[in-house]
Amino acid sequence: MKATVRAHPNLALVKYWGKRDDALILPHQSSLSMTLSPLSVRTTVAFGVGSADEVELNGYVAKGSERDRVLRVLDAVRAEAKGTKLGPARMVSRGDFPASAGLASSAAGFAALAVAARAAAGLPADPRAASLLSRLGSGSACRSVQGGFCEWMRGERPDGMDSYAVQRFDEKHWPELRMVVAIVSRDEKEVKSRDGMKNAVETSPYYPAWVKDAEAEVVRAREFLAKKDLQALGEMCERNAWRMHATSLAADPPLCYLMPKTLELIHSLREQRKKGVPVWFTLDAGPNPCILTDAAHELAAEAAAMACGATEVVRCVPGGDAQLLGEHLF
């Protein structure tokens, strides 16, 4: 009763920022993302191990809220597999990119956990069920169960059963699309995403306008993806990212995830576009900009990032589904 899964993070082209239900992690508006390869998290889950649940994240024993979030997912699997006595679980998870820096490490981690836990429990493979399950640990994780471009539907039901992600286009739809992740800081965020968005929801006067605008952008994003319109998609990504960060800058107390190098890089992209280089940024809750471009210009995007002080650049392509592996972490 053991399974290991590799899942990729995702980067929202239209952001998720704010919950209408904190307990069930239900969003105020829909969102749409690109799954990123080669970045990944590997997670092994085994049931019937030891005398109590064990949770290890990136080499350390998880405690507090981190442990509680994992156990919530494991308990949901045990409840679904009623009639099968699964017993205590051991979970070990390792990622190959920085956590808490705005790169959706928790999304990849909980997507991998959901798929692995269901497989270890003998439950059938089911992307919708895995998406619903992963959402209980991290909202954006529901978009990492499948690859390509996934839309997390807001849903209407109070129990959240209609709030999950669906794949709009797979990773083969637009193989030339690139996301160049510019690492300007590997430090963990002082304010985690869930706390930052809660502050924005409760105190930012801009928040109601953000919800209305972002929901409409999802429809436009689907159209731009279908047409493979890089310029239109890039302009929308920048607009949506600025507006998300504006809600936090206007909150009380104000919250700014941007660093000087973040802004320097963002402004440099405007100059690159004047030279005919198709590069646009998007930015989650962290300091590391991600540059949207195409395969023909990814080296130019990397050079622009390094020129502005990025310490590392990761060139990403559309990633695939969360996948079962034959080699385990324990």
Secondary structure as UniProt FT lines:
FT   STRAND          2..7
FT   STRAND          10..14
FT   STRAND          19..21
FT   TURN            22..25
FT   STRAND          26..27
FT   STRAND          31..37
FT   STRAND          41..47
FT   STRAND          54..57
FT   TURN            58..59
FT   STRAND          60..61
FT   HELIX           64..80
FT   TURN            81..83
FT   STRAND          89..95
FT   HELIX           105..120
FT   TURN            121..122
FT   HELIX           127..135
FT   TURN            136..137
FT   HELIX           139..143
FT   STRAND          149..152
FT   TURN            158..159
FT   TURN            161..162
FT   STRAND          165..169
FT   TURN            171..172
FT   TURN            175..176
FT   STRAND          177..183
FT   HELIX           193..203
FT   TURN            205..206
FT   HELIX           207..227
FT   HELIX           230..249
FT   HELIX           260..274
FT   TURN            275..276
FT   STRAND          280..282
FT   STRAND          290..294
FT   HELIX           295..297
FT   HELIX           298..307
FT   TURN            308..309
FT   STRAND          312..318
FT   STRAND          323..325
//
